[in-house]
Amino acid sequence: MGLSRLAALHGVATSFSPSAGVTGPVPETTVVAVLGALGVDATTPEAVRDALAAAESAARTRLLPDTLVVWSGEPLPPALTGLPPGTELTVRPEETEEEAEGPGGARTGAHPAGPGSAWWAEPPLGVHRLTARTPDREPQHCTLVVAPARAPQPPARTHGFLVQLYSLLSARSWGMGDLGDLADLAAWSGRRLGAGFVQVNPLHAAVPGDPTDPSPYRPSSRRFPDPVHLRVESVPEYGQVTDPVALDALRRKGAELREAVLDKGALIDRDAVRALKRQALDLVLAVPLTPGRHAEYCDFLAAQGRPLEDHALWCAIAEVHGPDWHGWPEELRDPRSDATARARAELLDRVDHHCRLAWLTATQLADAQRAAREAGMPVGVVHDLAVGVHPGGADTWAQQDAFAHGMSVGAPPDAFNARGQDWGLPPWRPDALAASGYAPFRGLLRGLLAHAGALRIDHVMGLFRLWWVPGGRPPTEGTYVSHDAEAMLAVLVLEAHRAGTVVVGEDLGTVEPGVREALARRGVLGTSVLWFERDWAGDGRPLAPERWRRDCLATATTHDLPSTAARLTGDHVTLRHRLGLLARPLDEELREDGADTAEWLALLTRLGLLPEGGVLPGGGPLPGADEEAAVRAVHRFLLRTPARMTGIWLPDTIGDRRPQNLPGTWDQYPNWRLPVADAEGVPVTLEQLAASPRLHRLMAVLRAPQEPPEVRMP
């Protein structure tokens, strides 16, 4: 009983529900290990008793919670209105006057607490320090987050492309898609197709390796982008390189990498691209900056501050000692040690080199967003925030106090995966975030939102709770650890408001009751994928378009799912069969998949959205011509929903049947390494995409006048 109470006080669950109506206990050893990662000793009954007494005593004597959220224009929280009469409050803004918002800027004031809220003068939007004083207690402090009620919203309705940037090669790419290709895709699709946004995969800095992990969802740092995405020729100093012959030779090698992918069936090789660009950028960065460019660079350094220095230093030390800081000399594992300070001085040139790369990458990210907006896109580039970082990367080294070491984020066992999942990503400590005033989260968001029209948050449920798996144990022996969701949401909405960006949460899979409602209340859009939208509370049939939620990004597929063509034809089932991933006989899987597809095609036909084809007898796979017509019908259906944003998976526009990622595989399938291709698997460049008749037939559906959807309020 004591351990359960102690766990509850620290947001650690002692039971979980793998499915509706089923509850299972969390192993006691897991609870003890997780509490230990939060700095709470629960290894013996005496330790539990002492920790519980300390926690309960602190809870009784606290006037304020660790973090207090005030939503602008809404009633004050009970933690404020319930303060003892005569309590004096002082608000000290953390931001400068230039950063603070609202009339009067940053200010400090004292207010006697009492019934009602007439005494409360709302501080400006921002993150502040609140101090409460009473005659009989020591002053107590907490973080005060004053946030707008809702995040910015997209226009009434808009559509755009979803693409893994590395997979989109052009005639200028060096073996993988880059930021120049992103800007060009945005400019073309905005001006010619009326697209409102382009959503890309996370562009976070990767952990260098041999080979580098190709997944964009396990980065070294989420705050800083990866310079492998740079368009080298677009760097202003490119034309002033002192050895143009050497630079041209590297450019030709980049063309060879591109041709190998496009014409010879090679996979995208990030390591080869990175090596070439590293050599080219060494030549480019040797060119002195002009006075104006140097001033711009200095402004960037000043704005980024210590976090950029730490990131660049990690990159410099990793060049010497390897990409996992746990294997570095012990004195360098502490970013604030004397030895690390000496290394900073000794490696100053390399630190500056990596700072320059971060600046150049941020500049091209800004260029891509500018190109999108100038093309008429109301949203522009939608960036993606991965759920976590690599345990040996730059973020975990620089922010060691913020992470729960020895823990990994994953997913609990459920009806679809009895073994659960371990993603190998160390979680943030909720207590450390609160103690820092959510500084790591705020800094991360500011970096990502600086050049974004919108932000997609992978596994947005992680703002509320995450499944922690102690090191060395299976995912089935994990447990949920809760964040202060109100505080996390307030910081998110505040930073989105400041940047003027839309927020889209990926809320697929197991979602705790109340989470989607809380997100919608704060203006965070959800994600709705056609094949998952069924009447699960009723007959289980496909959900009619008018019953879909409005505040979402609606799409037919994602990077982790089969393409629409593969889904319609059953190719995704035969692929899994070839790789030995099916748990049942192939014919049984195909029958079930075909019946599922036939239900959707029948609905599309009844709605008059499939005039070119229809449902095949028996629900069998579709031939090529019917498949293309059905892909168009699927997107007509998405436009019938009230969804604010409609996403078109770019490979769907030309009939690509290969998934970019096949969950549950590693060496069996080339995850994250395939170029966009046509229905025959032939790679297609951005230039060929722009001229594709099949693409234009599909996009004509998106631009055609649509029957106004019946809006169902969330």
Secondary structure, 3 states (H helix, E strand, C coil): CHHHHHHHHCCECCEEEEECCEEEECCHHHHHHHHHHCCCCCCCHHHHHHHHHHHHHHHHHCCCCCEEEEECCCCCCHHHHCCCCCCEEEEEECCCCCCCCCCCCCCCCEEECCCCCCCCCCCCCEEEEEEEEECCEEEEEEEEEEECCCCCCCCCCEEEEEECHHHCCCCCCCCCCCHHHHHHHHHHHHHHHCCCEEEECCCEECCCCCCCCCCCCCCCEEEEECHHHCCHHHCHHHHHCCCHHHHHHHHHHHHHHHHHHHHCCCCCCHHHHHHHHHHHHHHHHCCCCCHHHHHHHHHHHHHHHHHHHHHHHHHHHHHHHCCCHHHCCHHHCCCCCHHHHHHHHHCHHHHHHHHHHHHHHHHHHHHHHHHHHHCCCCCEEEEEECCCCCCCCHHHHHCHHHECCCEEEEECCCCCCCCCEEEEECCECHHHHHHCCCHHHHHHHHHHHCCCCEEEECCHHHHCEEEEEECCCCHHHCEEEECCHHHHHHHHHHHHHHHCCEEEECCCCCCCCCHHHHHHHCCCEEEEEHHHCECCCCCCCECCHHHCCCCEEEECCCCCCCCHHHHHHCHHHHHHHHCCCCCCCHHHHHHHHHHHHHHHHHHHHHCCCCCCCCCCHHHCCCCHHHHHHHHHHHHHHHHHCCCCEEEEEHHHHHCCCCCCCCCCCCCCCCCCCCCCECCCCCECCHHHHHCCHHHHHHHHHHHCCCCCCCCCCC
